[in-house]
Amino acid sequence: MNQPELHVLAVDDSTVDRKVIQKLLQISSFKVTVVDSGSRALQYLGLDEEKNSDCRFNDLKVNMIMTDYSMPGMTGFELLKKIKNSSTLKEIPVVIMSSENSMTRIDRCLEEGAEDYLLKPVKLSDLRRLKDTILKTGPEHTGQTQTRKRKHKIDQSQEPDYHEQTPSPPSSPQHAQTKRARL
């Protein structure tokens, strides 16, 4: 049985990061569309014209949205909220990408409905895991996805909560990845 080609909308204001995520997604056999801002993502999805979005959305068949958290104009978090508040788009999994490993930010994104929160630079293994999740949940992303998100959050909160009280010194992306791997 052939697996369906999954379509990812990748949103990042950095040209370099867009090219990296596009290449990684293509290596993982995703169909990829890249845009440089949250407002362009909404235009692409037809959310800026809610009345016409039904026709347009059905033609697009976006299976997942990956967005950078920190972007000028509309942040990835604001984009997430708009998608989750849309009657036509709310079932699409949204993955937040960021170079900052902030437990407060991660929790806030997951509580607002994000499927996952990935630290940059995104790794091929992250994308393979996401692809498996999408294929398991199928076209209706309710139920199983909610359970997985709660489990993901519980896993992260097993570490003591002292991170939010004590500011940590800036760290390299490699250090952040190692720290994230321990979570």
FENTAWO-V66208 format. One record per run of one state. SS is the DSSP state (~ for helix, > for strand, _ for the rest). FROM is the first residue (numbers start at 0). TO is the last residue. If there is no record, write none. Layout:
ss=SS from=FROM to=TO
ss=SS from=FROM to=TO
//
This chain:
ss=_ from=0 to=4
ss=> from=5 to=10
ss=_ from=11 to=13
ss=~ from=14 to=26
ss=_ from=27 to=28
ss=> from=29 to=34
ss=_ from=35 to=36
ss=~ from=37 to=44
ss=_ from=45 to=45
ss=~ from=46 to=48
ss=_ from=49 to=51
ss=~ from=52 to=59
ss=_ from=60 to=62
ss=> from=63 to=67
ss=_ from=68 to=74
ss=~ from=75 to=83
ss=_ from=84 to=91
ss=> from=92 to=97
ss=_ from=98 to=101
ss=~ from=102 to=110
ss=_ from=111 to=114
ss=> from=115 to=118
ss=_ from=119 to=122
ss=~ from=123 to=136
ss=_ from=137 to=142
ss=~ from=143 to=155
ss=_ from=156 to=159
ss=~ from=160 to=163
ss=_ from=164 to=171
ss=~ from=172 to=181
ss=_ from=182 to=182
//
